[in-house]
């Protein structure tokens, strides 16, 4: 059924069902930070703290391109139902977990379902829209992300205050079943699929190995292990070998997971390149601004939440405006404007100091959010419009995967940068004698990974004046991260000048 022939009521209900699936996966991504201390106190296994997040991220990143390609071969409804069911199964199992190891494994299952949801939501919204209406549809999805970012932490705090932490997973079931019913009853195919159904198993396996090893290296490098250590070098070597195998497999396959011919398309390559560097910038800001605001500025978690809300609102507002006006002004102008606004936010960030006011931080985060909102929607439309409709799934999921890749690489590099800078600060603390008041085991944990400083068990072992000194030291280290975000923002703007000039007709 062509998109224009979908009855308006059915179309509306389908949009609501798909956005509900996106809200479900987005909320689960954002709610965990508020409840993890409670989970650790119940289950133990503090050494697996970060892996509860990392396994979810890794499995989601792997699922994105796989589901994107499958959506060009098989019915979207079947794939959507499968991805939602996988997510719900993972949620139920996570809620029943009796150890941190079990929770980590079940979060990986959740991540596979979430990756399918993320890919298919954008693909379905693009499928049921005419090209000139895609921007508006994509902006709805960004609005849902913004809503989830606001509700996630507060909902997590409410759940652990009134019921068991296990309900952060169980609550997914009724919402997921409602979305499942909507997809079942209202989703209809609106585009032709590839005639040849051939699954590229060799491509899938080599791609999975390449992604997992590459992203794991950036998650661990510079923090858990030195960049030159054998585990990190081994992961990069494995990723390179798998990438070479993936290239060879794609050249032989009749239905490659990702055809390298797409990179010859100007819109595809420059659009993905632009969103990669904008993701490096925005995720570096969003991940490390809280360290500065709570550390150097000494603000409370509530005040931090207000500042970060400006970033979420800015992103959602920018995406909504771009989606509604891109057909009028074109994607390239919005990409350039987004890059400039993102750079302006980063310039404000690199000027942060202990005298910076809270509202200055909020304005900087809001500007960066608006810039990312512009670039994320504009480049998605450029990438989608650069390929034939039969390849819409691959194009859409490639953009989402590139955003995930940029964010992971940015956070990994910035994390190692802060850790290295903090190691220098720790040496100065030793010279001043302040480190002598910190338990040696605690100091070793902080040296190994600065994020350990914010763990509840570590905080409890520090004297108030020592804690304040370490907060300020970490805040000073974070400013270096903002410089890296600024450089990424400038590269993002440069890519914007190479985007194709073509725009959709009204």
Secondary structure as UniProt FT lines:
FT   HELIX           3..5
FT   HELIX           8..43
FT   HELIX           46..48
FT   HELIX           49..70
FT   TURN            71..73
FT   HELIX           76..95
FT   HELIX           100..127
FT   HELIX           131..133
FT   HELIX           134..162
FT   TURN            165..166
FT   HELIX           167..186
FT   HELIX           201..220
FT   TURN            222..224
FT   TURN            227..228
FT   HELIX           230..252
FT   HELIX           260..264
FT   HELIX           266..295
FT   HELIX           301..329
FT   HELIX           331..350
FT   TURN            354..355
FT   HELIX           358..385
FT   HELIX           389..391
FT   HELIX           392..432
FT   HELIX           434..437
FT   HELIX           440..448
FT   HELIX           450..454
FT   HELIX           456..459
FT   TURN            460..461
FT   HELIX           464..497
//
